[in-house]
């Protein structure tokens, strides 16, 4: 770690299926990709809304779990910087992208029938052994094996998605593994800026993260991810670990350029709670300040926040308006005390936002 004085901080082909689960009300095979619960207004023969969600880990999984309940053509673009646990071991041993966050996104897109729930559970299952398999997730091993067989990250993820009957597509944000580097003011060294390298290390730091960057600094974006963003009607950013899951997508030059140039509306979802070691002491306003500092040219059209993370001073509303956007406040947690998003509440919030965006696109007037 290097120390220096910190600056002043401001504000194909078919896949052979395994035997089906025991007969049940929804047994017999995966649902057709694209099956949706109708929850937004659509005209007859109108195409599904094209939505891209960016992030990683549990935050992206929450967005995808909600968005798949709507009639959307859905794509998840996933941060690939994990260097710990099963993903880190496979990344080091095989030289592949860390599969963990990709696995979680695929599991989130599994359907609610018996086939989908069974496969979601299998993907997330971790071995508990005394040997080398301990801690490995089945989905990580499956994805890594398909990558070895096909020699292509995107083709492999598409193949696994077809096996699962995933209700959407999962793509890596970049085609190469990356490292996250952070500038941190450690609590026991308040006068110095320390460079910390690695997603796990940054997420668990005992200090205040000032900024993050990527190694390499200009990784090639996944071409299919860029295409999806440019063709999207809406892009959803967050929730998730702000510095290690959300911001990294904005640091890939081609992705950031696509996010700036796309005609899609950009919806930012704020977290329900701060992450210890990464965003301790952050307010909702701080999250926006950090986002703007890392991608100053990026406009946000809507900021979605649970009521409990918004104070009554109106400062967040004013900040969002200053950025040209609108603040939507609505309960989206599983309970008042929970830091987990409820998929049905989040889906309802997205439905409301998309409908209002459509109304404005048709020339509706009124307060925004």
C-alpha positions as CSV (number, residue, x, y, z in Angstrom):
1,X,0.0,0.0,0.0
2,X,1.3,3.5,-0.9
3,X,0.6,6.5,1.3
4,X,0.4,10.1,0.5
5,X,-1.3,13.2,1.8
6,X,-5.0,13.1,0.8
7,X,-6.7,15.9,-1.1
8,X,-9.4,17.8,0.7
9,X,-12.6,15.7,0.5
10,X,-15.5,17.5,-1.0
11,X,-18.8,17.3,-0.1
12,X,-27.2,-22.7,-30.7
13,X,-27.9,-25.5,-30.4
14,X,-30.2,-27.2,-28.0
15,X,-28.9,-28.2,-24.6
16,X,-29.7,-31.7,-23.2
17,X,-31.7,-31.2,-20.1
18,X,-31.1,-33.0,-16.9
19,X,-33.9,-35.1,-15.5
20,X,-36.8,-33.0,-14.5
21,X,-37.7,-32.5,-10.9
22,X,-40.4,-34.6,-9.3
23,X,-43.8,-33.9,-10.8
24,X,-45.5,-30.9,-9.4
25,X,-47.9,-28.2,-10.4
26,X,-45.3,-26.6,-12.7
27,X,-43.0,-29.5,-13.4
28,X,-42.1,-30.7,-16.9
29,X,-39.4,-28.2,-18.2
30,X,-38.3,-24.6,-18.2
31,X,-40.7,-21.8,-19.0
32,X,-40.2,-20.2,-22.4
33,X,-37.7,-17.4,-22.2
34,X,-39.6,-14.1,-22.2
35,X,-42.5,-15.3,-20.1
36,X,-43.7,-12.3,-18.0
37,X,-46.3,-11.2,-15.5
38,X,-48.1,-8.3,-17.2
39,X,-47.7,-5.3,-14.9
40,X,-47.3,-2.3,-17.2
41,X,-49.6,-0.7,-19.7
42,X,-49.0,-2.0,-23.2
43,X,-50.9,-1.5,-26.5
44,X,-51.8,-4.6,-28.5
45,X,-48.8,-5.9,-30.4
46,X,-46.5,-3.4,-28.7
47,X,-43.0,-4.9,-28.1
48,X,-41.7,-5.6,-24.7
49,X,-39.9,-2.8,-23.0
50,X,-36.1,-3.1,-23.4
51,X,-34.5,-2.7,-20.0
52,X,-30.8,-3.0,-19.0
53,X,-29.8,-3.3,-15.3
54,X,-26.2,-2.7,-14.2
55,X,-24.5,-3.6,-11.0
56,X,-23.5,-6.7,-9.2
57,X,-24.1,-9.0,-6.2
58,X,-27.3,-8.9,-4.2
59,X,-28.2,-5.4,-5.4
60,X,-28.3,-6.3,-9.1
61,X,-30.1,-9.6,-8.2
62,X,-32.8,-7.5,-6.5
63,X,-33.4,-5.3,-9.6
64,X,-33.4,-8.3,-11.9
65,X,-35.8,-10.2,-9.7
66,X,-38.2,-7.3,-9.8
67,X,-37.8,-6.4,-13.5
68,X,-38.4,-9.9,-14.7
69,X,-42.0,-9.6,-13.2
70,X,-42.7,-6.9,-15.8
71,X,-43.1,-7.4,-19.6
72,X,-39.5,-6.5,-20.4
73,X,-36.8,-7.6,-22.7
74,X,-34.3,-7.7,-19.9
75,X,-30.5,-7.7,-19.8
76,X,-28.2,-7.7,-16.8
77,X,-24.8,-6.2,-17.1
78,X,-22.6,-7.4,-14.3
79,X,-19.5,-6.2,-12.6
80,X,-16.6,-8.7,-12.9
81,X,-14.1,-7.7,-10.2
82,X,-14.7,-10.3,-7.4
83,X,-11.4,-11.6,-6.1
84,X,-12.6,-13.5,-3.1
85,X,-14.2,-16.9,-2.2
86,X,-15.1,-19.4,-4.9
87,X,-15.0,-16.7,-7.6
88,X,-11.6,-15.6,-6.7
89,X,-10.2,-19.1,-6.6
90,X,-11.6,-20.0,-10.1
91,X,-10.4,-16.7,-11.4
92,X,-6.9,-17.4,-10.2
93,X,-6.8,-21.0,-11.1
94,X,-8.5,-20.9,-14.5
95,X,-7.9,-17.3,-15.7
96,X,-11.6,-16.8,-16.3
97,X,-13.9,-13.9,-15.3
98,X,-15.0,-14.3,-11.7
99,X,-18.4,-16.1,-12.2
100,X,-20.1,-15.3,-8.8
101,X,-22.0,-12.2,-9.6
102,X,-22.9,-13.6,-13.0
103,X,-24.3,-16.7,-11.2
104,X,-26.4,-14.6,-8.9
105,X,-27.8,-12.6,-11.8
106,X,-28.8,-15.8,-13.6
107,X,-30.4,-17.2,-10.5
108,X,-32.4,-14.0,-10.1
109,X,-33.7,-14.5,-13.7
110,X,-35.0,-18.0,-13.0
111,X,-38.7,-18.4,-13.2
112,X,-41.1,-18.9,-10.3
113,X,-42.2,-22.4,-11.4
114,X,-40.7,-25.6,-10.0
115,X,-38.0,-25.8,-12.7
116,X,-36.9,-22.2,-12.1
117,X,-36.8,-22.4,-8.4
118,X,-35.0,-25.7,-8.4
119,X,-32.3,-24.4,-10.7
120,X,-32.0,-21.2,-8.8
121,X,-31.3,-23.2,-5.6
122,X,-28.9,-25.5,-7.4
123,X,-26.9,-22.6,-8.8
124,X,-26.6,-21.0,-5.3
125,X,-25.7,-24.3,-3.5
126,X,-22.3,-24.3,-1.9
127,X,-20.4,-27.4,-1.1
128,X,-19.5,-28.0,2.6
129,X,-16.6,-30.4,2.7
130,X,-13.2,-31.0,4.2
131,X,-11.6,-30.8,0.8
132,X,-10.9,-28.6,-2.2
133,X,-14.6,-28.2,-3.1
134,X,-15.4,-26.5,0.2
135,X,-17.1,-23.1,-0.4
136,X,-17.5,-23.5,-4.2
137,X,-20.9,-22.7,-5.6
138,X,-22.4,-25.1,-8.0
139,X,-23.3,-22.3,-10.4
140,X,-19.7,-21.0,-10.4
141,X,-18.4,-24.5,-11.4
142,X,-21.1,-24.9,-14.1
143,X,-20.4,-21.5,-15.7
144,X,-16.6,-22.1,-15.6
145,X,-17.0,-25.5,-17.2
146,X,-19.2,-24.1,-20.0
147,X,-16.6,-21.4,-20.6
148,X,-13.9,-24.0,-20.9
149,X,-15.9,-26.0,-23.4
150,X,-17.0,-23.1,-25.6
151,X,-14.1,-20.7,-25.1
152,X,-16.4,-17.7,-25.1
153,X,-17.8,-15.9,-22.0
154,X,-21.0,-14.5,-23.7
155,X,-21.9,-17.7,-25.5
156,X,-21.3,-19.7,-22.3
157,X,-23.7,-17.4,-20.3
158,X,-26.3,-17.6,-23.0
159,X,-26.1,-21.4,-23.0
160,X,-26.5,-21.6,-19.2
161,X,-29.4,-19.1,-19.4
162,X,-31.2,-21.4,-21.9
163,X,-30.7,-24.4,-19.7
164,X,-32.2,-22.5,-16.8
165,X,-35.1,-20.9,-18.8
166,X,-33.8,-17.6,-17.6
167,X,-36.2,-14.7,-18.2
168,X,-33.5,-12.4,-19.6
169,X,-29.9,-12.2,-20.6
170,X,-26.8,-11.9,-18.4
171,X,-23.6,-10.2,-19.7
172,X,-20.3,-9.3,-18.2
173,X,-19.5,-5.6,-18.2
174,X,-16.0,-6.3,-19.7
175,X,-14.4,-9.3,-21.4
176,X,-11.4,-9.3,-19.1
177,X,-11.1,-9.7,-15.3
178,X,-10.5,-6.4,-13.5
179,X,-9.2,-5.2,-10.2
180,X,-10.8,-2.4,-8.2
181,X,-8.4,0.1,-6.6
182,X,-9.5,2.6,-4.0
183,X,-8.1,5.7,-2.4
184,X,-8.9,5.4,1.3
185,X,-8.4,7.5,4.4
186,X,-7.9,4.9,7.1
187,X,-9.4,5.6,10.5
188,X,-6.1,5.1,12.3
189,X,-4.2,7.3,9.8
190,X,-6.5,10.3,9.2
191,X,-3.8,12.4,7.6
192,X,-2.9,10.0,4.8
193,X,-4.4,8.6,1.7
194,X,-3.9,4.9,1.3
195,X,-4.3,2.9,-2.0
196,X,-6.1,-0.4,-1.5
197,X,-6.4,-3.0,-4.2
198,X,-9.0,-5.7,-4.7
199,X,-12.8,-5.8,-4.4
200,X,-12.9,-7.7,-1.1
201,X,-10.2,-5.5,0.4
202,X,-12.0,-2.3,-0.6
203,X,-15.4,-3.6,0.5
204,X,-14.1,-4.4,4.0
205,X,-11.7,-1.5,4.5
206,X,-11.5,0.2,7.9
207,X,-11.5,3.6,6.4
208,X,-13.4,6.1,4.3
209,X,-13.3,5.4,0.5
210,X,-12.6,8.6,-1.4
211,X,-12.6,7.3,-5.0
212,X,-12.2,4.1,-7.0
213,X,-10.5,3.2,-10.3
214,X,-10.0,0.1,-12.4
215,X,-7.0,-2.0,-13.3
216,X,-6.6,-2.0,-16.3
217,X,-8.0,1.6,-16.5
218,X,-9.5,1.1,-20.0
219,X,-10.8,-2.5,-20.1
220,X,-12.7,-3.5,-23.3
221,X,-16.4,-3.4,-22.7
222,X,-18.5,-6.4,-23.7
223,X,-19.8,-5.5,-27.1
224,X,-23.2,-7.0,-26.5
225,X,-23.5,-4.9,-23.3
226,X,-22.8,-1.7,-25.3
227,X,-25.4,-2.8,-27.9
228,X,-28.0,-3.5,-25.2
229,X,-27.5,-0.1,-23.6
230,X,-27.8,1.7,-26.9
231,X,-31.0,-0.1,-27.8
232,X,-32.6,0.2,-24.4
233,X,-35.7,2.1,-23.4
234,X,-34.5,2.3,-19.8
235,X,-31.3,1.7,-17.9
236,X,-31.4,0.8,-14.2
237,X,-28.3,1.6,-12.1
238,X,-28.1,0.1,-8.6
239,X,-28.8,-0.7,-5.9
240,X,-25.7,-2.4,-4.6
241,X,-22.3,-1.9,-3.1
242,X,-21.6,1.6,-4.3
243,X,-17.9,1.6,-4.8
244,X,-17.4,-2.1,-5.8
245,X,-20.6,-3.0,-7.7
246,X,-22.3,0.2,-9.0
247,X,-19.5,2.7,-9.8
248,X,-17.2,0.2,-11.7
249,X,-19.7,0.0,-14.5
250,X,-19.2,3.8,-15.0
251,X,-15.5,3.4,-15.2
252,X,-15.4,1.2,-18.3
253,X,-14.9,3.9,-21.0
254,X,-17.1,2.3,-23.7
255,X,-19.9,1.5,-21.2
256,X,-19.8,5.0,-19.8
257,X,-19.9,6.5,-23.3
258,X,-22.9,4.3,-24.2
259,X,-24.7,5.3,-20.9
260,X,-24.1,9.0,-21.8
261,X,-25.2,8.7,-25.5
262,X,-28.1,6.3,-25.2
263,X,-31.6,7.6,-25.7
264,X,-32.8,5.4,-22.8
265,X,-34.0,6.9,-19.6
266,X,-31.7,6.3,-16.6
267,X,-33.1,5.2,-13.3
268,X,-30.9,5.2,-10.2
269,X,-32.0,3.0,-7.3
270,X,-30.6,4.0,-3.9
271,X,-29.6,1.5,-1.2
272,X,-31.7,0.8,1.9
273,X,-28.7,0.9,4.2
274,X,-25.0,1.8,4.2
275,X,-22.4,-0.9,3.7
276,X,-20.0,-1.2,6.7
277,X,-16.5,-0.4,5.6
278,X,-17.5,1.1,2.2
279,X,-20.2,3.7,2.7
280,X,-20.2,4.3,6.5
281,X,-21.8,7.6,7.3
282,X,-23.1,8.2,3.8
283,X,-26.3,10.0,3.2
284,X,-28.5,9.6,0.1
285,X,-27.0,12.9,-1.1
286,X,-23.5,11.5,-0.6
287,X,-24.3,8.6,-2.9
288,X,-25.3,11.0,-5.7
289,X,-22.2,13.1,-5.1
290,X,-19.9,10.1,-5.5
291,X,-21.7,9.0,-8.6
292,X,-21.4,12.5,-10.2
293,X,-17.7,12.7,-9.2
294,X,-16.9,9.4,-11.1
295,X,-19.2,10.1,-14.1
296,X,-19.9,13.9,-14.2
297,X,-21.3,13.7,-17.8
298,X,-23.9,11.1,-16.9
299,X,-27.5,12.4,-16.5
300,X,-30.0,10.7,-14.3
301,X,-33.7,10.9,-15.1
302,X,-35.2,9.3,-12.0
303,X,-33.9,8.5,-8.6
304,X,-35.8,5.8,-6.7
305,X,-35.5,5.8,-2.9
306,X,-37.3,4.2,0.0
307,X,-38.9,6.8,2.3
308,X,-36.7,5.9,5.2
309,X,-33.5,6.9,3.5
310,X,-34.8,10.4,2.6
311,X,-34.8,13.1,5.3
312,X,-37.5,15.7,5.6
313,X,-35.3,18.7,4.7
314,X,-35.9,18.2,1.0
315,X,-32.2,18.3,0.2
316,X,-32.2,15.1,-1.8
317,X,-35.2,16.2,-3.8
318,X,-33.5,19.5,-4.5
319,X,-30.3,17.8,-5.6
320,X,-32.1,15.4,-7.9
321,X,-34.0,18.3,-9.5
322,X,-30.6,20.1,-9.9
323,X,-29.5,17.2,-12.0
324,X,-32.6,17.4,-14.1
325,X,-34.3,14.4,-12.7
326,X,-37.2,13.4,-10.5
327,X,-37.1,11.8,-7.0
328,X,-39.6,8.9,-6.5
329,X,-40.1,8.0,-2.9
330,X,-41.9,4.7,-2.1
331,X,-41.5,1.8,0.3
332,X,-39.5,-0.9,-1.5
333,X,-38.0,-2.9,1.5
334,X,-39.3,-6.3,2.6
335,X,-40.1,-4.7,6.0
336,X,-39.4,-1.3,7.7
337,X,-36.3,-2.7,9.4
338,X,-35.0,-4.7,6.5
339,X,-32.1,-3.8,4.2
340,X,-33.4,-6.1,1.5
341,X,-35.5,-4.9,-1.4
342,X,-38.9,-6.6,-1.9
343,X,-39.2,-7.8,-5.5
344,X,-43.0,-7.1,-5.8
345,X,-42.7,-3.6,-4.3
346,X,-39.7,-2.8,-6.4
347,X,-41.5,-4.1,-9.5
348,X,-44.5,-1.9,-8.7
349,X,-42.1,1.1,-8.3
350,X,-40.5,0.4,-11.7
351,X,-43.9,0.0,-13.3
352,X,-45.0,3.4,-12.0
353,X,-41.7,5.0,-13.2
354,X,-41.9,3.4,-16.6
355,X,-45.6,4.4,-17.1
356,X,-44.8,8.0,-16.1
357,X,-41.8,8.1,-18.4
358,X,-44.1,6.9,-21.2
359,X,-46.7,9.6,-20.4
360,X,-44.1,12.3,-20.6
361,X,-42.8,10.8,-23.9
362,X,-46.3,11.2,-25.3
363,X,-46.3,14.9,-24.4
364,X,-48.0,14.8,-21.0
365,X,-47.4,17.8,-18.9
366,X,-47.2,18.4,-15.2
367,X,-44.7,18.5,-12.3
368,X,-41.7,16.2,-12.9
